[in-house]
Amino acid sequence: EIQKHIHSYVAIDNAKGAYLAACHLLAIGCRHVFFMLPKDSPQYSDRIRGFQKALLEFGRPAALENFILPVTKDDCADAERIINRMLARKTAFDGLLLGTDGCAYSVVMALRKHSLRVPEDISVVGFDGVALGEYCVPRLTTVRQDTRSMVHRAAEILLSRLTEELPPVHETVPFT
């Protein structure tokens, strides 16, 4: 978990972001939602906790590992391979939450290759809020990280640590 790090960091509330994204998918009627994210990501456990909370609140208690699809860190080709495998095996799914917008975009392209429409057939939500999502048609739904606030606060922390010996700072900034 990111909270166990001995270094300073500034992050968003990953559990809340994943929770709200999963709630969105479930609230619009998705019945079979999967979460695909890099297992070696420091945000992994927080995001899984948020995803699991949403599933439970929407009455989807099941073995969580059945709904988590680990990918190689930031490997969008891996995400595409997983989607192709799910479709070949006829795995039922109508909602996908991806750990990054880049992987979400790759998954949208893979779904289109199989003549599936987003969001009509499969709803997709990314996680980052990078500019790439704005070029996706339709525009990618995403958990938008306020990188400007994160960078500003991280710079403040770094500068203060240059002049004083301070303990690690762990801060959370809002997402949009």
Solvent accessible surface area in square Angstrom, and as a share of the most:
residue,aa,sasa,rsa
1,E,96,0.43
2,I,16,0.08
3,Q,99,0.44
4,K,155,0.66
5,H,79,0.35
6,I,134,0.68
7,H,127,0.57
8,S,36,0.23
9,Y,38,0.15
10,V,19,0.11
11,A,10,0.07
12,I,6,0.03
13,D,57,0.30
14,N,6,0.03
15,A,16,0.12
16,K,107,0.45
17,G,0,0.00
18,A,0,0.00
19,Y,44,0.17
20,L,77,0.38
21,A,6,0.05
22,A,0,0.00
23,C,20,0.12
24,H,76,0.34
25,L,0,0.00
26,L,9,0.04
27,A,74,0.57
28,I,96,0.49
29,G,48,0.46
30,C,7,0.04
31,R,158,0.58
32,H,80,0.36
33,V,2,0.01
34,F,19,0.08
35,F,0,0.00
36,M,1,0.01
37,L,1,0.00
38,P,7,0.04
39,K,125,0.53
40,D,98,0.51
41,S,13,0.08
42,P,50,0.31
43,Q,47,0.21
44,Y,42,0.16
45,S,40,0.26
46,D,6,0.03
47,R,14,0.05
48,I,21,0.11
49,R,125,0.46
50,G,3,0.03
51,F,0,0.00
52,Q,70,0.31
53,K,105,0.44
54,A,0,0.00
55,L,9,0.04
56,L,96,0.48
57,E,101,0.45
58,F,77,0.32
59,G,55,0.53
60,R,61,0.22
61,P,95,0.60
62,A,62,0.48
63,A,46,0.35
64,L,30,0.15
65,E,130,0.58
66,N,90,0.46
67,F,39,0.16
68,I,19,0.09
69,L,29,0.14
70,P,69,0.44
71,V,10,0.06
72,T,84,0.49
73,K,98,0.42
74,D,87,0.45
75,D,42,0.22
76,C,40,0.24
77,A,53,0.41
78,D,23,0.12
79,A,0,0.00
80,E,42,0.19
81,R,125,0.46
82,I,12,0.06
83,I,0,0.00
84,N,56,0.29
85,R,111,0.41
86,M,13,0.06
87,L,38,0.19
88,A,83,0.64
89,R,173,0.63
90,K,175,0.74
91,T,48,0.28
92,A,61,0.47
93,F,18,0.07
94,D,36,0.19
95,G,0,0.00
96,L,0,0.00
97,L,0,0.00
98,L,0,0.00
99,G,2,0.02
100,T,25,0.15
101,D,0,0.00
102,G,21,0.21
103,C,3,0.02
104,A,0,0.00
105,Y,65,0.25
106,S,21,0.14
107,V,0,0.00
108,V,1,0.01
109,M,57,0.25
110,A,0,0.00
111,L,0,0.00
112,R,96,0.35
113,K,151,0.64
114,H,85,0.38
115,S,101,0.65
116,L,44,0.22
117,R,139,0.51
118,V,17,0.10
119,P,71,0.45
120,E,112,0.50
121,D,52,0.27
122,I,9,0.05
123,S,11,0.07
124,V,8,0.05
125,V,3,0.02
126,G,0,0.00
127,F,0,0.00
128,D,29,0.15
129,G,16,0.16
130,V,70,0.40
131,A,67,0.52
132,L,69,0.34
133,G,4,0.03
134,E,82,0.37
135,Y,168,0.64
136,C,5,0.03
137,V,109,0.63
138,P,58,0.36
139,R,156,0.57
140,L,12,0.06
141,T,65,0.38
142,T,27,0.16
143,V,10,0.06
144,R,83,0.30
145,Q,34,0.15
146,D,40,0.21
147,T,82,0.48
148,R,201,0.73
149,S,42,0.27
150,M,33,0.15
151,V,101,0.58
152,H,116,0.52
153,R,74,0.27
154,A,45,0.35
155,A,44,0.34
156,E,70,0.32
157,I,8,0.04
158,L,109,0.54
159,L,111,0.55
160,S,43,0.28
161,R,85,0.31
162,L,129,0.64
163,T,114,0.66
164,E,102,0.46
165,E,178,0.80
166,L,57,0.29
167,P,99,0.62
168,P,57,0.36
169,V,39,0.23
170,H,81,0.36
171,E,50,0.22
172,T,88,0.51
173,V,15,0.09
174,P,105,0.66
175,F,43,0.18
176,T,106,0.62
